[in-house]
Amino acid sequence: MEGLIGKKLGMSQIFTEDGKAVPVTVIEAGPCFVTQVKTMDRDGYAAVQLGFDEKKQKHTTKPLSGHFEKAEVAPQRILREVSVDTSEEYKMGQVYGPDVFSNGELVDVTGVSKGKGFQGVVKRYNFRGGDKTRGQSDRWRAPGSIGQSASPSRVFKGTKMGGRMGGKQKTVKNLQVVGVDTERNLLLIQGAVPGHIDGYVLIKRA
């Protein structure tokens, strides 16, 4: 299996043998159930659809209920596809946990970044802001000029201005797995990953 769906539980730290503190993100990775297998002959590409985080039957639509019944698994809250070289070895109903990864392995983690709401250009794009002198009192965090008056008499598309920040899909690549707990389905990954606590992430082999 090339990837897993997980839930970000928060951050902690572990210590190496020489006493060095290593910041880690704790992710609940699995159990993930195979809910569908895509084949080259039928679908034109090879992939495995995984389900994660069981939910109640009454919160599941009828089409999805039939989808899960076909795979003989309980309704799952999150479905994601993971590309594979060949899908012949996978069958619906199989279960995968954090043991698909090993210590020292590099992974790519995809999630939705924290939403920051409407932010100005200083926070959103690291603008320097205006001078803090010469009598200015209200230009410290302003963007400055956004165009010309006579020509072209408009603001160019893509001009960096204030607006909604965060809440977008982001991928952090080449993070190292530093701990695998199969009993509690936990994965310890060095560094930070996108998203808030209890946010869902997709972990793929780098």
C-alpha positions in Angstrom: 0.0 0.0 0.0 1.4 3.4 -1.0 -0.6 5.6 1.3 -3.1 6.0 4.2 -5.7 8.4 5.4 -5.2 9.8 8.9 -6.4 12.3 11.5 -4.1 14.9 13.0 -4.2 14.6 16.7 -1.7 17.3 17.6 2.1 17.9 18.1 4.5 16.5 20.7 8.2 15.8 21.0 10.4 12.7 21.4 14.0 12.5 22.4 16.8 10.8 20.5 19.5 8.6 22.2 21.8 11.6 22.5 19.1 13.7 24.2 18.1 15.8 21.3 14.4 16.9 21.2 12.6 16.2 17.9 9.2 17.9 17.3 6.7 15.4 15.9 3.1 15.4 14.7 0.9 12.6 16.0 -1.4 11.2 13.4 -4.1 8.5 13.9 -3.4 6.5 10.7 -6.0 3.8 10.2 -7.6 1.5 10.2 -8.2 2.2 6.5 -10.5 -0.1 4.6 -10.3 -0.9 0.9 -13.7 0.2 -0.4 -13.0 0.0 -4.2 -10.3 -1.3 -6.5 -9.7 0.5 -9.8 -8.1 -1.6 -12.6 -6.5 -0.7 -15.9 -8.9 -2.9 -17.8 -12.1 -1.4 -16.4 -11.1 2.1 -15.3 -8.1 3.0 -17.4 -5.8 3.4 -14.3 -4.8 1.4 -11.3 -5.8 2.8 -7.9 -7.2 1.8 -4.5 -10.0 3.7 -2.8 -9.6 3.8 1.0 -12.2 4.6 3.6 -11.4 6.0 7.1 -13.2 7.0 10.3 -16.4 4.9 10.8 -19.7 6.8 11.0 -23.3 5.9 11.7 -25.5 4.3 9.1 -28.2 7.0 9.6 -25.7 9.6 8.5 -25.0 7.8 5.2 -26.8 8.4 1.9 -28.4 5.4 0.2 -25.9 5.4 -2.8 -23.0 5.4 -0.4 -24.6 2.8 1.8 -24.7 0.5 -1.3 -21.1 1.3 -2.1 -20.0 0.3 1.4 -22.2 -2.9 1.5 -20.6 -4.0 -1.7 -17.2 -3.8 -0.1 -18.6 -5.4 3.1 -17.3 -2.6 5.4 -19.1 -0.2 7.8 -19.9 3.4 6.5 -16.7 5.5 6.4 -16.5 9.3 6.8 -13.6 9.9 4.4 -12.9 8.3 1.0 -9.6 8.9 -0.8 -7.9 7.3 -3.8 -4.2 6.1 -3.7 -2.4 5.3 -7.0 -0.7 2.0 -7.2 1.4 0.3 -9.8 -0.9 -2.7 -10.0 -4.2 -3.3 -8.3 -4.3 -7.1 -8.6 -3.1 -7.7 -5.1 -5.8 -5.6 -3.4 -9.3 -6.8 -2.5 -12.3 -4.9 -1.2 -12.6 -5.2 2.6 -8.9 -5.4 3.3 -7.6 -3.4 6.3 -4.4 -1.4 6.5 -2.8 0.4 9.4 0.3 2.5 10.2 2.6 -0.6 9.8 2.6 0.0 6.0 5.3 2.6 6.9 8.5 2.1 8.7 10.8 4.2 10.9 13.1 6.4 8.8 10.8 6.4 5.7 10.0 9.6 3.9 6.4 10.6 3.3 4.4 13.4 1.7 1.4 14.7 3.8 -1.5 16.4 2.2 -4.1 18.4 4.1 -6.2 21.5 4.2 -4.3 24.4 5.8 -5.8 26.3 8.7 -8.2 29.1 7.7 -7.0 32.5 8.8 -10.0 34.6 7.5 -9.5 37.9 5.8 -6.0 39.1 6.3 -4.0 42.1 5.1 -0.9 42.1 2.8 1.6 42.2 5.7 0.4 38.9 7.2 -0.7 37.3 3.9 2.3 38.1 1.6 5.0 39.4 4.1 4.8 43.0 2.8 7.2 45.3 4.6 4.6 48.0 5.2 5.0 51.7 5.0 7.7 53.9 6.7 7.3 54.3 10.4 8.3 58.0 10.2 7.7 61.3 8.3 4.4 61.9 9.9 2.7 58.8 8.7 0.0 57.5 11.1 -2.1 55.0 9.2 0.1 53.5 6.4 2.1 51.1 8.4 0.3 48.0 7.2 -1.0 49.3 3.9 -0.1 47.7 0.5 1.0 51.0 -1.1 0.3 51.7 -4.8 -1.7 49.0 -6.7 -1.4 50.6 -10.2 -1.3 53.8 -12.3 -4.0 56.3 -13.0 -3.5 57.4 -16.6 -2.2 54.2 -18.1 -3.3 51.4 -17.9 -6.0 52.8 -15.6 -6.8 49.5 -14.1 -5.5 47.0 -11.5 -3.7 44.0 -13.0 -5.1 40.6 -12.3 -3.2 38.7 -9.6 -2.0 41.9 -7.8 -1.2 41.0 -4.2 -3.9 42.5 -2.0 -5.7 41.7 1.2 -8.1 38.7 1.1 -9.0 35.3 2.5 -5.9 33.4 3.7 -5.5 29.7 4.3 -8.1 27.0 4.0 -6.4 25.5 0.9 -5.0 22.1 0.1 -1.3 21.9 0.8 1.3 19.2 0.6 4.4 19.0 2.7 7.0 16.7 1.1 9.8 14.5 2.4 8.8 14.3 6.1 10.4 11.5 8.1 8.5 8.8 10.0 10.1 8.6 13.4 7.6 6.4 15.2 5.0 3.7 14.4 2.5 2.5 17.1 0.5 -0.4 15.6 -1.5 -1.0 18.9 -3.0 2.5 18.9 -2.8 3.1 15.1 -0.5 6.1 15.6 2.1 7.5 13.3 4.8 10.0 14.5 6.1 12.2 11.7 8.9 14.7 12.2 7.9 18.3 11.8 4.5 20.0 11.1 1.8 19.0 8.7 -1.0 21.1 7.3 -4.4 21.5 9.0 -6.0 21.9 12.4 -6.3 19.3 15.2 -8.8 16.5 14.1 -8.2 17.5 10.5 -7.9 14.7 7.9 -4.7 14.2 6.0 -3.5 11.9 3.3 -0.1 10.3 3.9 1.8 8.9 0.8 5.1 7.3 0.4 7.5 10.0 -1.0 
